[in-house]
Each structure stands twice: as C-alpha cells, then as structure tokens.
Amino acid sequence: MQDQQADLEWRDGDVPVSTRFDDPYFSLENGLDETRHVFLAGNGLPARFCDGFHIGELGFGTGLNFVVTLAAWRAAGVAGVLRFTSFEAYPMSVDEMARALGAFGLSDEMVAVWNGRGGRFDFGDAVLEVVTGDARATLPAWQGKADAWFLDGFSPAKNPELWDADLMQGVADHTAAHGTVATYTAAGFVRRGLEAAGFDVSRISGYGRKRHMTVGTLR
C-alpha cells in the first residue's frame, strides 16, 4: 500500500495543523521548549546519552523532536553515534517540513536529506530511520529496542489508534532493559496502557498550558 501524505494547514504564521486530526504538530507557545521539557527532560536526557543510545518515537511529524535531540546530543559532546527510529503514518513533504522547521531556524540540515517518504538518513554522528505506515503494523515488525521513547502522536482524543493498549505493549516489547518513555499527554487510558505493558508510570508537571504529562520506566 502506498504511504499516505500529511494533510495540513497553517495557522498563526508557520504552525502546521493536521486537518485529519485537527491538532497542531507542535506547541502553539514554543515547540522547542516543549520538546526539551517533555521528551528530553522527561527521559532524563541528555544525562543518559552514550554511544549507540537509541531513541524510538511514535509520530515523526515535522522532525522537530529529532532536530532538537540531535542538537542536544552534539552539545553534550558524547563520542559515538545516536540512533533515532521514528514511526510515521503520514509523512510531510519536503516543502512542508522546510516551512515548519524554518520557523525555528532549524530546517537546513534535516530538509537537505528529507525525501518526503521516510527511510534511513545518516548524519555522521546520528542515524535516523523513519518507518512509514501504520505503527500498529510496523512497530511489531521492527527488530530494534529503544532506550527511550518519545510518544508524540496527535491528541489521544483525536488519534486514539496511536495510543491503544496493544500499541503501548508494542512499545514495551521494543524497549531495552530499564528504558524510559515520555509523552505530553496525561490521559488516563494512556497511563493505564503503559502500566499494563510493564512501565512504572508517573504523572509530572507538563509544559505550558498542559498541567500534566506522563513518564515511565520499564520494570
């Protein structure tokens, strides 16, 4: 089956919003700070970085999380290679990604290699793989295990398929020993799904207007 493309519109200047899920791709306040608070700090990064550290992600979107993570990896001065695998059903076109990341002045390196379809991208100090298709099918087939997970699908209320219990079990099954997970949502069914899958889950302070978020460590 041919991969589907992102279906979006632009609001408030350069904020991409999915028309399929009626949800913005990143914080309307500050997408950079949200990524750092939710996904980096939520997973204890950059303190845990080491050669070969592997991040898994549900929802590649604009690529912002990867770009911010790569910058943090480089700033930490860790020798070796960062691995980052993201699962995305509706990849953005090159032009859409350029516009979204360009709002943060971050677009050049990512957009230079992006093809609008996914695949493997080698940055020298990092290897990115974007797996396209429905994560409910592609994640179980994946052979890897991540040290940390970024769960960044659209709102669970609008995109429940990316947060169901079976997929949370798939995340756990593809997590390294004592690996972690972080997400912006504090939805009860997401927390329960992660707990049932084998994570010790906590609700902590969220970013901006989101009062709470969820983090977990694999038991």
C-alpha positions in Angstrom: 0.0 0.0 0.0 1.4 3.4 -0.9 2.2 5.6 2.0 -0.2 8.5 2.6 1.0 12.1 3.0 0.4 14.6 5.7 -2.8 16.7 5.3 -2.3 20.1 6.9 -3.0 23.8 7.0 -1.0 26.6 8.5 -2.2 28.8 11.4 -0.7 31.6 13.3 2.0 32.1 10.7 4.0 28.9 10.5 2.3 26.5 12.8 1.3 23.4 10.9 -2.0 21.8 11.9 -3.2 18.4 10.8 -6.6 18.7 9.2 -7.0 14.9 9.5 -6.8 15.1 13.3 -7.5 18.8 13.9 -4.4 19.1 16.1 -1.2 21.2 15.8 2.1 19.4 15.2 3.9 21.3 18.0 3.1 23.7 20.9 1.5 26.9 19.9 3.6 28.5 22.6 7.1 27.3 22.0 7.7 24.0 20.2 11.4 23.9 21.0 10.9 24.3 24.8 8.1 21.8 24.7 10.4 19.2 23.1 13.1 19.8 25.6 10.7 19.7 28.6 8.6 16.7 27.6 10.8 14.4 25.6 14.4 15.2 26.6 13.9 16.0 30.3 11.1 13.5 30.6 13.5 10.8 29.5 16.4 12.0 31.7 18.3 13.4 28.7 21.0 14.4 27.9 22.4 12.9 31.0 21.8 9.3 29.8 23.4 9.8 26.4 26.1 7.3 25.4 27.4 5.8 22.2 24.7 3.9 20.4 21.9 5.4 22.6 18.6 4.6 20.7 15.5 6.7 20.8 12.2 5.4 19.5 9.4 7.7 18.5 5.7 7.4 17.6 4.9 10.4 15.3 7.8 11.9 13.4 5.7 14.9 12.2 7.9 17.9 11.3 11.1 16.2 12.5 11.4 18.8 15.3 12.0 16.3 18.1 14.8 14.7 16.1 16.4 18.0 15.3 16.3 19.3 18.9 17.6 15.9 20.1 20.5 15.9 17.7 21.4 19.5 18.8 21.3 18.3 22.4 23.5 15.3 21.5 26.1 17.5 19.9 26.0 20.0 22.7 26.6 17.1 25.2 29.8 16.2 23.4 29.2 12.5 23.5 31.5 10.4 21.4 29.9 7.9 19.1 26.6 7.7 17.2 23.0 8.5 18.3 20.3 6.2 16.8 16.8 7.5 16.3 13.9 5.5 14.9 10.5 7.1 14.3 7.2 5.7 13.1 5.1 8.0 11.0 1.9 7.2 9.0 1.6 10.5 7.2 5.0 12.0 6.2 5.3 15.6 5.4 6.5 16.8 2.0 9.9 18.5 1.8 8.4 21.9 1.4 6.1 21.4 4.4 8.9 20.3 6.6 11.1 23.2 5.4 8.4 25.7 6.3 7.7 24.2 9.7 11.3 23.9 10.8 12.2 27.1 9.2 10.1 28.9 11.8 12.8 27.9 14.4 15.7 28.5 12.1 16.4 24.7 12.1 15.5 23.5 8.7 18.7 23.3 6.7 20.3 20.0 7.7 17.1 18.0 8.0 15.5 19.3 4.9 18.6 18.7 2.9 18.2 15.0 3.3 14.5 14.6 3.7 12.6 13.0 0.8 9.0 13.1 1.9 8.8 9.3 2.2 11.0 8.2 5.1 13.9 5.7 5.1 17.4 5.8 6.6 19.3 9.1 6.9 23.0 9.2 8.1 24.2 12.4 9.7 27.6 11.1 10.6 27.1 11.4 14.4 23.5 10.2 14.2 21.4 7.7 12.2 17.8 8.5 11.7 15.3 5.9 10.4 11.7 7.0 9.6 9.4 4.0 9.2 6.3 4.9 7.3 2.9 3.2 7.7 0.5 2.4 10.4 2.6 1.9 13.6 0.1 -0.8 14.7 1.6 -2.9 11.9 5.2 -1.5 11.6 6.2 -1.4 15.2 5.6 -5.1 15.9 7.7 -6.0 12.8 10.6 -3.8 14.0 13.6 -5.7 15.2 15.1 -2.9 17.4 14.8 -1.9 21.0 14.9 1.7 22.2 16.5 3.1 25.3 14.0 5.9 25.4 10.6 6.5 23.7 9.0 9.8 22.6 5.3 9.2 22.3 4.2 12.2 20.2 1.1 11.2 18.3 -1.7 13.6 17.9 -4.1 14.1 20.8 -5.4 10.7 22.2 -8.9 12.1 22.0 -8.5 12.7 18.2 -6.0 10.0 17.3 -6.8 7.1 19.7 -5.3 4.4 17.4 -1.8 5.6 18.2 -2.4 5.2 21.9 -4.2 1.9 22.3 -3.2 -0.8 24.8 -1.8 -3.1 22.1 0.5 -0.4 20.7 1.6 0.5 24.2 2.5 -3.1 24.7 4.4 -3.0 21.4 6.4 0.0 22.8 7.3 -2.0 25.9 8.2 -5.0 23.9 10.7 -2.8 22.0 12.2 -1.1 25.0 15.6 -2.0 26.3 16.0 -3.0 30.0 15.1 -0.1 32.3 14.3 2.0 29.3 12.0 5.0 29.6 9.0 6.6 27.9 7.7 10.2 28.0 4.7 11.9 26.5 2.9 15.2 26.7 -0.5 13.5 27.5 -1.8 12.6 30.9 -4.8 10.8 29.6 -5.9 8.0 32.0 -6.2 5.3 29.4 -2.7 6.0 28.1 -1.2 5.8 31.6 -3.1 2.5 32.2 -2.0 1.1 28.9 1.6 1.8 29.7 1.3 0.4 33.2 -0.3 -2.8 31.9 2.5 -3.1 29.4 5.1 -3.1 32.1 6.1 0.5 32.8 6.2 2.2 36.2 4.3 5.3 35.3 4.3 8.8 36.9 2.3 11.9 36.2 4.5 15.1 36.4 4.2 18.7 35.5 3.6 19.3 31.8 4.7 22.1 29.5 2.9 25.4 29.2 -0.9 25.1 29.3 -0.7 21.3 29.8 -0.8 20.9 33.6 0.5 17.3 33.5 2.4 14.8 31.3 3.4 11.2 31.7 6.7 9.5 32.1 7.6 5.8 32.8 10.4 3.3 33.3 10.2 -0.3 32.2 10.1 -2.6 35.1 
